[in-house]
Amino acid sequence: MNSLSIINIEKPSDCSKFCTTLAVQLEKIKAQLDFVTKRLEALESRQFEGVVEGEEYEVQTFQELSEEQAIVEIEKYVNEHPGALTSDVICDLCLDADLVLQVLDKLQKEGKIRGTTA
């Protein structure tokens, strides 16, 4: 069995059609890859906008707290910082946003805190 029979090419003219079709498809894939590459480069450049090469930056990591611990920390923070934004709680306490939202919702439903909208 020759390799051409695997792709159902029986005559030289079939091979030519196949190669032409394959070339067109490869050009489309290349164009799509170029688009994705440019988009990724644009996103990367925005991510590092304002970053000066060689400077060191502190990378913050989230605290790993149970929900019970988070409730205590968040309730204390909100009482000490009336009017604090959700983003303040997340950043200042270095907590996961989903956990903070969950706890704030729970505290609000229990009447322990009062939320406002901007």
KENUKE-755972 format. One record per atom (N, C-alpha, C): residue number from 1; atom name; z, y negated, x negated. Coordinates in pm, 1 decimal, always signed. Layout:
N
seq=NUM	atom=CA	pz=Z	py=Y	px=X
...
//
This chain:
118
seq=1	atom=N	pz=+0.0	py=+119.0	px=-86.3
seq=1	atom=CA	pz=+0.0	py=+0.0	px=+0.0
seq=1	atom=C	pz=+0.0	py=-123.3	px=-89.4
seq=2	atom=N	pz=-96.4	py=-210.2	px=-68.8
seq=2	atom=CA	pz=-95.2	py=-331.6	px=-150.6
seq=2	atom=C	pz=-9.5	py=-438.3	px=-82.7
seq=3	atom=N	pz=+32.1	py=-540.2	px=-159.4
seq=3	atom=CA	pz=+123.2	py=-642.0	px=-108.5
seq=3	atom=C	pz=+63.6	py=-726.0	px=+3.4
seq=4	atom=N	pz=-68.4	py=-738.5	px=+6.4
seq=4	atom=CA	pz=-130.6	py=-819.4	px=+110.5
seq=4	atom=C	pz=-119.9	py=-755.0	px=+247.5
seq=5	atom=N	pz=-111.7	py=-624.1	px=+254.1
seq=5	atom=CA	pz=-103.2	py=-558.1	px=+383.5
seq=5	atom=C	pz=+32.3	py=-580.7	px=+449.7
seq=6	atom=N	pz=+130.8	py=-614.6	px=+374.2
seq=6	atom=CA	pz=+263.4	py=-641.5	px=+429.7
seq=6	atom=C	pz=+259.7	py=-762.8	px=+522.6
seq=7	atom=N	pz=+176.9	py=-859.1	px=+489.8
seq=7	atom=CA	pz=+168.0	py=-979.2	px=+573.3
seq=7	atom=C	pz=+41.6	py=-978.4	px=+659.4
seq=8	atom=N	pz=-10.3	py=-858.9	px=+683.2
seq=8	atom=CA	pz=-124.3	py=-837.4	px=+772.1
seq=8	atom=C	pz=-248.5	py=-916.2	px=+731.3
seq=9	atom=N	pz=-281.4	py=-912.2	px=+606.3
seq=9	atom=CA	pz=-404.1	py=-975.0	px=+558.7
seq=9	atom=C	pz=-502.3	py=-862.7	px=+529.5
seq=10	atom=N	pz=-608.4	py=-860.3	px=+605.1
seq=10	atom=CA	pz=-705.5	py=-753.0	px=+591.1
seq=10	atom=C	pz=-831.1	py=-797.0	px=+516.9
seq=11	atom=N	pz=-865.1	py=-926.1	px=+526.5
seq=11	atom=CA	pz=-988.5	py=-976.0	px=+465.9
seq=11	atom=C	pz=-955.0	py=-1099.1	px=+381.1
seq=12	atom=N	pz=-1039.1	py=-1129.7	px=+285.9
seq=12	atom=CA	pz=-1017.0	py=-1250.8	px=+204.8
seq=12	atom=C	pz=-1008.0	py=-1377.1	px=+288.5
seq=13	atom=N	pz=-1081.3	py=-1386.9	px=+397.2
seq=13	atom=CA	pz=-1075.7	py=-1506.6	px=+480.4
seq=13	atom=C	pz=-938.0	py=-1520.0	px=+545.8
seq=14	atom=N	pz=-873.9	py=-1405.1	px=+580.0
seq=14	atom=CA	pz=-738.3	py=-1408.7	px=+634.7
seq=14	atom=C	pz=-640.5	py=-1463.2	px=+531.0
seq=15	atom=N	pz=-662.6	py=-1425.4	px=+407.2
seq=15	atom=CA	pz=-577.1	py=-1472.5	px=+298.2
seq=15	atom=C	pz=-589.3	py=-1624.0	px=+284.0
seq=16	atom=N	pz=-707.7	py=-1675.1	px=+294.7
seq=16	atom=CA	pz=-730.5	py=-1818.6	px=+282.9
seq=16	atom=C	pz=-660.0	py=-1893.5	px=+396.1
seq=17	atom=N	pz=-671.0	py=-1842.8	px=+518.9
seq=17	atom=CA	pz=-604.0	py=-1905.1	px=+633.7
seq=17	atom=C	pz=-452.5	py=-1902.3	px=+614.7
seq=18	atom=N	pz=-404.0	py=-1786.0	px=+568.8
seq=18	atom=CA	pz=-259.7	py=-1772.0	px=+546.7
seq=18	atom=C	pz=-211.0	py=-1872.3	px=+443.0
seq=19	atom=N	pz=-284.9	py=-1882.7	px=+332.5
seq=19	atom=CA	pz=-245.0	py=-1974.8	px=+225.9
seq=19	atom=C	pz=-248.1	py=-2119.7	px=+273.3
seq=20	atom=N	pz=-346.3	py=-2154.7	px=+352.9
seq=20	atom=CA	pz=-356.0	py=-2290.3	px=+405.9
seq=20	atom=C	pz=-238.7	py=-2319.9	px=+498.4
seq=21	atom=N	pz=-209.7	py=-2226.3	px=+587.3
seq=21	atom=CA	pz=-97.1	py=-2242.5	px=+680.1
seq=21	atom=C	pz=+34.5	py=-2252.8	px=+603.2
seq=22	atom=N	pz=+49.8	py=-2167.3	px=+504.2
seq=22	atom=CA	pz=+171.4	py=-2168.5	px=+422.9
seq=22	atom=C	pz=+186.5	py=-2301.2	px=+349.3
seq=23	atom=N	pz=+77.6	py=-2353.7	px=+296.4
seq=23	atom=CA	pz=+82.2	py=-2482.3	px=+224.6
seq=23	atom=C	pz=+123.7	py=-2595.3	px=+317.4
seq=24	atom=N	pz=+70.4	py=-2594.8	px=+439.6
seq=24	atom=CA	pz=+106.8	py=-2698.2	px=+537.6
seq=24	atom=C	pz=+255.8	py=-2688.4	px=+571.2
seq=25	atom=N	pz=+303.9	py=-2566.2	px=+594.4
seq=25	atom=CA	pz=+445.3	py=-2547.3	px=+627.2
seq=25	atom=C	pz=+535.5	py=-2589.7	px=+511.3
seq=26	atom=N	pz=+494.3	py=-2558.3	px=+389.6
seq=26	atom=CA	pz=+572.4	py=-2598.5	px=+272.5
seq=26	atom=C	pz=+578.2	py=-2750.0	px=+257.6
seq=27	atom=N	pz=+470.2	py=-2818.1	px=+288.5
seq=27	atom=CA	pz=+468.7	py=-2964.9	px=+283.3
seq=27	atom=C	pz=+565.2	py=-3023.2	px=+386.5
seq=28	atom=N	pz=+569.1	py=-2964.0	px=+505.7
seq=28	atom=CA	pz=+662.4	py=-3010.7	px=+609.5
seq=28	atom=C	pz=+806.7	py=-2989.0	px=+565.0
seq=29	atom=N	pz=+833.3	py=-2873.8	px=+506.9
seq=29	atom=CA	pz=+969.5	py=-2843.7	px=+458.0
seq=29	atom=C	pz=+1006.9	py=-2940.5	px=+346.7
seq=30	atom=N	pz=+911.5	py=-2968.0	px=+256.0
seq=30	atom=CA	pz=+938.7	py=-3062.6	px=+146.9
seq=30	atom=C	pz=+970.7	py=-3200.7	px=+202.7
seq=31	atom=N	pz=+897.1	py=-3245.8	px=+303.8
seq=31	atom=CA	pz=+922.0	py=-3377.2	px=+364.5
seq=31	atom=C	pz=+1060.7	py=-3381.0	px=+428.1
seq=32	atom=N	pz=+1097.9	py=-3273.3	px=+494.6
seq=32	atom=CA	pz=+1230.4	py=-3267.0	px=+555.6
seq=32	atom=C	pz=+1339.4	py=-3267.3	px=+448.5
seq=33	atom=N	pz=+1318.6	py=-3193.1	px=+341.4
seq=33	atom=CA	pz=+1414.9	py=-3189.3	px=+232.0
seq=33	atom=C	pz=+1428.0	py=-3326.5	px=+166.2
seq=34	atom=N	pz=+1316.1	py=-3396.0	px=+147.1
seq=34	atom=CA	pz=+1319.5	py=-3531.4	px=+90.9
seq=34	atom=C	pz=+1400.6	py=-3624.9	px=+180.1
seq=35	atom=N	pz=+1380.2	py=-3613.7	px=+312.2
seq=35	atom=CA	pz=+1454.5	py=-3697.7	px=+406.4
seq=35	atom=C	pz=+1604.4	py=-3670.2	px=+396.9
seq=36	atom=N	pz=+1641.5	py=-3542.7	px=+395.4
seq=36	atom=CA	pz=+1782.8	py=-3506.0	px=+387.5
seq=36	atom=C	pz=+1842.6	py=-3552.4	px=+254.9
seq=37	atom=N	pz=+1768.3	py=-3538.4	px=+147.9
seq=37	atom=CA	pz=+1815.9	py=-3581.5	px=+16.3
seq=37	atom=C	pz=+1841.0	py=-3731.5	px=+13.7
seq=38	atom=N	pz=+1748.0	py=-3810.1	px=+68.1
seq=38	atom=CA	pz=+1765.0	py=-3956.0	px=+72.1
seq=38	atom=C	pz=+1884.4	py=-3994.2	px=+158.2
seq=39	atom=N	pz=+1900.2	py=-3925.9	px=+269.8
seq=39	atom=CA	pz=+2013.4	py=-3953.8	px=+359.5
seq=39	atom=C	pz=+2146.5	py=-3923.7	px=+290.2
seq=40	atom=N	pz=+2151.7	py=-3812.2	px=+220.0
seq=40	atom=CA	pz=+2272.3	py=-3774.7	px=+146.3
seq=40	atom=C	pz=+2303.1	py=-3876.3	px=+37.1
seq=41	atom=N	pz=+2202.2	py=-3920.8	px=-33.1
seq=41	atom=CA	pz=+2222.5	py=-4021.7	px=-137.8
seq=41	atom=C	pz=+2275.8	py=-4151.7	px=-77.9
seq=42	atom=N	pz=+2224.5	py=-4188.8	px=+37.6
seq=42	atom=CA	pz=+2272.3	py=-4310.5	px=+103.3
seq=42	atom=C	pz=+2418.4	py=-4296.6	px=+143.7
seq=43	atom=N	pz=+2453.0	py=-4182.6	px=+196.6
seq=43	atom=CA	pz=+2593.1	py=-4159.7	px=+235.7
seq=43	atom=C	pz=+2684.8	py=-4159.3	px=+114.8
seq=44	atom=N	pz=+2640.7	py=-4095.8	px=+7.3
seq=44	atom=CA	pz=+2721.5	py=-4092.4	px=-114.9
seq=44	atom=C	pz=+2740.7	py=-4231.7	px=-171.9
seq=45	atom=N	pz=+2637.3	py=-4314.3	px=-168.4
seq=45	atom=CA	pz=+2650.3	py=-4448.7	px=-224.3
seq=45	atom=C	pz=+2749.1	py=-4531.4	px=-142.4
seq=46	atom=N	pz=+2749.2	py=-4511.7	px=-10.3
seq=46	atom=CA	pz=+2845.2	py=-4584.2	px=+73.2
seq=46	atom=C	pz=+2987.4	py=-4534.4	px=+49.4
seq=47	atom=N	pz=+3001.9	py=-4405.3	px=+23.9
seq=47	atom=CA	pz=+3134.9	py=-4348.6	px=+1.3
seq=47	atom=C	pz=+3201.4	py=-4411.7	px=-120.8
seq=48	atom=N	pz=+3121.7	py=-4442.1	px=-222.0
seq=48	atom=CA	pz=+3177.5	py=-4494.6	px=-346.0
seq=48	atom=C	pz=+3156.5	py=-4643.8	px=-362.5
seq=49	atom=N	pz=+3117.9	py=-4710.6	px=-254.7
seq=49	atom=CA	pz=+3097.8	py=-4854.4	px=-257.7
seq=49	atom=C	pz=+3230.1	py=-4922.5	px=-297.0
seq=50	atom=N	pz=+3227.7	py=-5008.0	px=-392.6
seq=50	atom=CA	pz=+3348.0	py=-5078.3	px=-434.8
seq=50	atom=C	pz=+3429.8	py=-5003.2	px=-539.0
seq=51	atom=N	pz=+3392.0	py=-4880.0	px=-567.7
seq=51	atom=CA	pz=+3463.6	py=-4801.9	px=-667.8
seq=51	atom=C	pz=+3408.6	py=-4839.1	px=-805.1
seq=52	atom=N	pz=+3498.2	py=-4871.1	px=-895.3
seq=52	atom=CA	pz=+3458.2	py=-4908.8	px=-1029.8
seq=52	atom=C	pz=+3470.0	py=-4786.1	px=-1119.1
seq=53	atom=N	pz=+3359.7	py=-4753.6	px=-1186.0
seq=53	atom=CA	pz=+3359.5	py=-4635.7	px=-1271.2
seq=53	atom=C	pz=+3463.6	py=-4650.7	px=-1382.1
seq=54	atom=N	pz=+3537.3	py=-4546.2	px=-1405.1
seq=54	atom=CA	pz=+3638.8	py=-4546.8	px=-1508.9
seq=54	atom=C	pz=+3777.9	py=-4580.8	px=-1458.3
seq=55	atom=N	pz=+3786.8	py=-4646.1	px=-1342.3
seq=55	atom=CA	pz=+3918.7	py=-4676.2	px=-1286.8
seq=55	atom=C	pz=+3976.4	py=-4551.7	px=-1221.2
seq=56	atom=N	pz=+4105.8	py=-4541.4	px=-1226.6
seq=56	atom=CA	pz=+4172.1	py=-4429.0	px=-1161.9
seq=56	atom=C	pz=+4219.4	py=-4471.2	px=-1024.5
seq=57	atom=N	pz=+4205.2	py=-4381.0	px=-929.7
seq=57	atom=CA	pz=+4246.8	py=-4408.0	px=-793.3
seq=57	atom=C	pz=+4342.0	py=-4298.8	px=-749.0
seq=58	atom=N	pz=+4440.4	py=-4341.3	px=-674.8
seq=58	atom=CA	pz=+4537.5	py=-4245.5	px=-622.8
seq=58	atom=C	pz=+4477.5	py=-4176.5	px=-501.3
seq=59	atom=N	pz=+4482.3	py=-4045.3	px=-502.9
seq=59	atom=CA	pz=+4433.8	py=-3967.4	px=-389.5
seq=59	atom=C	pz=+4555.3	py=-3921.8	px=-311.5
seq=60	atom=N	pz=+4560.1	py=-3964.3	px=-185.1
seq=60	atom=CA	pz=+4672.4	py=-3925.4	px=-102.6
seq=60	atom=C	pz=+4641.7	py=-3795.5	px=-31.5
seq=61	atom=N	pz=+4743.4	py=-3712.8	px=-21.9
seq=61	atom=CA	pz=+4729.4	py=-3588.7	px=+53.8
seq=61	atom=C	pz=+4827.4	py=-3593.1	px=+169.9
seq=62	atom=N	pz=+4793.6	py=-3523.9	px=+276.2
seq=62	atom=CA	pz=+4880.9	py=-3520.9	px=+392.5
seq=62	atom=C	pz=+5005.2	py=-3438.9	px=+364.1
seq=63	atom=N	pz=+5116.0	py=-3486.9	px=+421.0
seq=63	atom=CA	pz=+5237.2	py=-3407.2	px=+416.9
seq=63	atom=C	pz=+5218.4	py=-3288.2	px=+509.4
seq=64	atom=N	pz=+5275.0	py=-3177.8	px=+473.3
seq=64	atom=CA	pz=+5270.0	py=-3061.8	px=+561.6
seq=64	atom=C	pz=+5404.1	py=-3052.0	px=+632.2
seq=65	atom=N	pz=+5406.0	py=-3099.3	px=+756.4
seq=65	atom=CA	pz=+5527.8	py=-3097.9	px=+836.2
seq=65	atom=C	pz=+5506.4	py=-3014.5	px=+960.8
seq=66	atom=N	pz=+5613.6	py=-2953.8	px=+1005.8
seq=66	atom=CA	pz=+5606.9	py=-2885.7	px=+1134.8
seq=66	atom=C	pz=+5602.3	py=-2993.0	px=+1242.7
seq=67	atom=N	pz=+5570.4	py=-2954.0	px=+1364.3
seq=67	atom=CA	pz=+5566.5	py=-3051.9	px=+1473.0
seq=67	atom=C	pz=+5704.2	py=-3113.6	px=+1493.9
seq=68	atom=N	pz=+5807.0	py=-3032.6	px=+1482.2
seq=68	atom=CA	pz=+5943.6	py=-3083.1	px=+1500.8
seq=68	atom=C	pz=+5978.7	py=-3188.0	px=+1395.2
seq=69	atom=N	pz=+5942.1	py=-3161.9	px=+1270.3
seq=69	atom=CA	pz=+5967.6	py=-3258.1	px=+1162.9
seq=69	atom=C	pz=+5885.9	py=-3385.6	px=+1184.7
seq=70	atom=N	pz=+5761.2	py=-3366.3	px=+1226.7
seq=70	atom=CA	pz=+5674.3	py=-3481.0	px=+1251.0
seq=70	atom=C	pz=+5729.0	py=-3567.8	px=+1363.4
seq=71	atom=N	pz=+5783.3	py=-3505.8	px=+1466.9
seq=71	atom=CA	pz=+5841.3	py=-3581.6	px=+1578.0
seq=71	atom=C	pz=+5951.5	py=-3673.5	px=+1527.2
seq=72	atom=N	pz=+6040.4	py=-3619.5	px=+1444.2
seq=72	atom=CA	pz=+6151.6	py=-3698.0	px=+1389.8
seq=72	atom=C	pz=+6098.2	py=-3813.8	px=+1305.3
seq=73	atom=N	pz=+6004.5	py=-3784.1	px=+1213.1
seq=73	atom=CA	pz=+5950.7	py=-3886.7	px=+1123.8
seq=73	atom=C	pz=+5874.8	py=-3995.2	px=+1201.3
seq=74	atom=N	pz=+5793.4	py=-3954.3	px=+1295.1
seq=74	atom=CA	pz=+5711.0	py=-4049.8	px=+1369.7
seq=74	atom=C	pz=+5796.6	py=-4135.7	px=+1461.5
seq=75	atom=N	pz=+5891.2	py=-4074.3	px=+1529.2
seq=75	atom=CA	pz=+5979.7	py=-4151.9	px=+1618.0
seq=75	atom=C	pz=+6058.0	py=-4255.2	px=+1537.3
seq=76	atom=N	pz=+6106.8	py=-4214.9	px=+1421.9
seq=76	atom=CA	pz=+6179.6	py=-4307.1	px=+1335.0
seq=76	atom=C	pz=+6088.0	py=-4420.9	px=+1289.9
seq=77	atom=N	pz=+5966.0	py=-4388.2	px=+1248.1
seq=77	atom=CA	pz=+5870.8	py=-4489.0	px=+1201.4
seq=77	atom=C	pz=+5839.0	py=-4589.1	px=+1311.5
seq=78	atom=N	pz=+5810.1	py=-4538.6	px=+1430.7
seq=78	atom=CA	pz=+5772.5	py=-4626.8	px=+1541.9
seq=78	atom=C	pz=+5888.9	py=-4718.9	px=+1579.3
seq=79	atom=N	pz=+6011.1	py=-4667.5	px=+1576.0
seq=79	atom=CA	pz=+6128.3	py=-4750.6	px=+1606.8
seq=79	atom=C	pz=+6149.8	py=-4858.7	px=+1500.9
seq=80	atom=N	pz=+6117.3	py=-4826.9	px=+1375.6
seq=80	atom=CA	pz=+6133.9	py=-4923.4	px=+1266.8
seq=80	atom=C	pz=+6015.0	py=-5020.2	px=+1256.3
seq=81	atom=N	pz=+5902.5	py=-4983.7	px=+1316.9
seq=81	atom=CA	pz=+5781.0	py=-5065.5	px=+1309.2
seq=81	atom=C	pz=+5722.2	py=-5085.5	px=+1448.9
seq=82	atom=N	pz=+5789.7	py=-5163.6	px=+1531.7
seq=82	atom=CA	pz=+5737.7	py=-5186.0	px=+1667.2
seq=82	atom=C	pz=+5596.9	py=-5244.6	px=+1662.4
seq=83	atom=N	pz=+5509.9	py=-5194.5	px=+1746.9
seq=83	atom=CA	pz=+5373.0	py=-5243.4	px=+1750.5
seq=83	atom=C	pz=+5281.4	py=-5181.4	px=+1647.1
seq=84	atom=N	pz=+5334.2	py=-5083.0	px=+1573.8
seq=84	atom=CA	pz=+5251.4	py=-5018.1	px=+1471.3
seq=84	atom=C	pz=+5132.8	py=-4948.4	px=+1535.7
seq=85	atom=N	pz=+5021.6	py=-4951.8	px=+1467.0
seq=85	atom=CA	pz=+4901.9	py=-4882.9	px=+1513.4
seq=85	atom=C	pz=+4909.3	py=-4734.5	px=+1476.5
seq=86	atom=N	pz=+4834.3	py=-4655.5	px=+1549.6
seq=86	atom=CA	pz=+4828.1	py=-4512.1	px=+1519.0
seq=86	atom=C	pz=+4783.3	py=-4492.0	px=+1374.6
seq=87	atom=N	pz=+4686.1	py=-4571.1	px=+1331.3
seq=87	atom=CA	pz=+4637.8	py=-4558.6	px=+1193.3
seq=87	atom=C	pz=+4747.3	py=-4591.8	px=+1092.0
seq=88	atom=N	pz=+4837.9	py=-4684.1	px=+1127.8
seq=88	atom=CA	pz=+4950.8	py=-4715.5	px=+1039.1
seq=88	atom=C	pz=+5040.0	py=-4592.8	px=+1022.9
seq=89	atom=N	pz=+5066.8	py=-4527.3	px=+1133.8
seq=89	atom=CA	pz=+5152.5	py=-4407.1	px=+1129.6
seq=89	atom=C	pz=+5087.2	py=-4301.4	px=+1041.5
seq=90	atom=N	pz=+4958.9	py=-4278.5	px=+1063.8
seq=90	atom=CA	pz=+4886.3	py=-4176.6	px=+987.1
seq=90	atom=C	pz=+4889.4	py=-4208.3	px=+837.8
seq=91	atom=N	pz=+4854.3	py=-4332.1	px=+802.4
seq=91	atom=CA	pz=+4844.6	py=-4370.0	px=+660.6
seq=91	atom=C	pz=+4980.0	py=-4382.7	px=+593.0
seq=92	atom=N	pz=+5072.5	py=-4450.8	px=+659.0
seq=92	atom=CA	pz=+5202.5	py=-4475.1	px=+595.7
seq=92	atom=C	pz=+5284.4	py=-4347.8	px=+579.4
seq=93	atom=N	pz=+5271.3	py=-4255.5	px=+673.9
seq=93	atom=CA	pz=+5347.3	py=-4130.4	px=+664.5
seq=93	atom=C	pz=+5266.2	py=-4017.8	px=+601.2
seq=94	atom=N	pz=+5138.8	py=-4045.6	px=+572.6
seq=94	atom=CA	pz=+5048.8	py=-3944.1	px=+513.6
seq=94	atom=C	pz=+5048.7	py=-3815.0	px=+595.8
seq=95	atom=N	pz=+5024.4	py=-3832.9	px=+725.9
seq=95	atom=CA	pz=+5022.2	py=-3718.0	px=+816.3
seq=95	atom=C	pz=+4882.4	py=-3697.6	px=+871.9
seq=96	atom=N	pz=+4852.4	py=-3575.2	px=+907.0
seq=96	atom=CA	pz=+4725.3	py=-3540.3	px=+967.6
seq=96	atom=C	pz=+4708.3	py=-3614.7	px=+1099.4
seq=97	atom=N	pz=+4589.7	py=-3672.0	px=+1121.1
seq=97	atom=CA	pz=+4563.7	py=-3753.1	px=+1240.2
seq=97	atom=C	pz=+4584.2	py=-3673.6	px=+1369.4
seq=98	atom=N	pz=+4538.8	py=-3549.0	px=+1372.2
seq=98	atom=CA	pz=+4555.9	py=-3467.9	px=+1493.0
seq=98	atom=C	pz=+4703.2	py=-3446.5	px=+1525.6
seq=99	atom=N	pz=+4783.4	py=-3421.7	px=+1423.2
seq=99	atom=CA	pz=+4926.6	py=-3402.3	px=+1444.0
seq=99	atom=C	pz=+4991.1	py=-3529.8	px=+1495.5
seq=100	atom=N	pz=+4954.6	py=-3643.4	px=+1437.5
seq=100	atom=CA	pz=+5011.1	py=-3771.7	px=+1479.9
seq=100	atom=C	pz=+4975.2	py=-3799.9	px=+1625.7
seq=101	atom=N	pz=+4850.1	py=-3780.2	px=+1660.9
seq=101	atom=CA	pz=+4807.8	py=-3804.4	px=+1799.1
seq=101	atom=C	pz=+4882.3	py=-3713.4	px=+1896.7
seq=102	atom=N	pz=+4897.9	py=-3589.4	px=+1859.1
seq=102	atom=CA	pz=+4969.5	py=-3492.5	px=+1943.2
seq=102	atom=C	pz=+5115.1	py=-3534.8	px=+1962.8
seq=103	atom=N	pz=+5179.8	py=-3574.4	px=+1856.5
seq=103	atom=CA	pz=+5321.2	py=-3614.4	px=+1863.6
seq=103	atom=C	pz=+5336.7	py=-3745.1	px=+1940.7
seq=104	atom=N	pz=+5249.6	py=-3842.1	px=+1914.5
seq=104	atom=CA	pz=+5259.2	py=-3968.8	px=+1987.6
seq=104	atom=C	pz=+5240.2	py=-3947.2	px=+2137.4
seq=105	atom=N	pz=+5146.5	py=-3861.2	px=+2173.6
seq=105	atom=CA	pz=+5123.9	py=-3829.6	px=+2314.4
seq=105	atom=C	pz=+5249.4	py=-3766.1	px=+2375.6
seq=106	atom=N	pz=+5309.2	py=-3675.0	px=+2303.1
seq=106	atom=CA	pz=+5431.0	py=-3607.3	px=+2351.0
seq=106	atom=C	pz=+5545.4	py=-3707.0	px=+2366.6
seq=107	atom=N	pz=+5565.2	py=-3791.8	px=+2266.9
seq=107	atom=CA	pz=+5673.0	py=-3890.5	px=+2273.4
seq=107	atom=C	pz=+5651.3	py=-3989.4	px=+2387.8
seq=108	atom=N	pz=+5526.3	py=-4025.4	px=+2410.5
seq=108	atom=CA	pz=+5496.3	py=-4118.0	px=+2519.4
seq=108	atom=C	pz=+5522.8	py=-4052.0	px=+2654.7
seq=109	atom=N	pz=+5483.7	py=-3927.1	px=+2670.0
seq=109	atom=CA	pz=+5508.4	py=-3855.1	px=+2796.2
seq=109	atom=C	pz=+5657.7	py=-3837.8	px=+2822.4
seq=110	atom=N	pz=+5734.9	py=-3823.7	px=+2715.4
seq=110	atom=CA	pz=+5880.5	py=-3810.0	px=+2728.8
seq=110	atom=C	pz=+5948.5	py=-3944.8	px=+2747.5
seq=111	atom=N	pz=+5871.5	py=-4053.7	px=+2739.8
seq=111	atom=CA	pz=+5926.7	py=-4186.9	px=+2759.2
seq=111	atom=C	pz=+6002.0	py=-4240.8	px=+2639.6
seq=112	atom=N	pz=+5986.1	py=-4177.4	px=+2524.6
seq=112	atom=CA	pz=+6057.7	py=-4222.0	px=+2404.4
seq=112	atom=C	pz=+5987.0	py=-4336.9	px=+2334.2
seq=113	atom=N	pz=+5856.9	py=-4348.5	px=+2355.3
seq=113	atom=CA	pz=+5781.7	py=-4460.5	px=+2300.7
seq=113	atom=C	pz=+5686.9	py=-4510.3	px=+2407.6
seq=114	atom=N	pz=+5636.6	py=-4630.7	px=+2386.5
seq=114	atom=CA	pz=+5543.2	py=-4690.0	px=+2482.2
seq=114	atom=C	pz=+5416.8	py=-4724.5	px=+2405.1
seq=115	atom=N	pz=+5304.3	py=-4671.7	px=+2451.0
seq=115	atom=CA	pz=+5176.8	py=-4699.6	px=+2385.4
seq=115	atom=C	pz=+5106.8	py=-4816.6	px=+2451.5
seq=116	atom=N	pz=+5026.1	py=-4884.6	px=+2374.2
seq=116	atom=CA	pz=+4946.2	py=-4994.8	px=+2427.9
seq=116	atom=C	pz=+4802.5	py=-4972.9	px=+2384.5
seq=117	atom=N	pz=+4711.0	py=-5039.2	px=+2453.7
seq=117	atom=CA	pz=+4570.5	py=-5033.6	px=+2413.2
seq=117	atom=C	pz=+4529.9	py=-5170.6	px=+2361.7
seq=118	atom=N	pz=+4438.8	py=-5165.6	px=+2265.7
seq=118	atom=CA	pz=+4395.0	py=-5292.7	px=+2203.5
seq=118	atom=C	pz=+4298.6	py=-5365.0	px=+2293.5
//
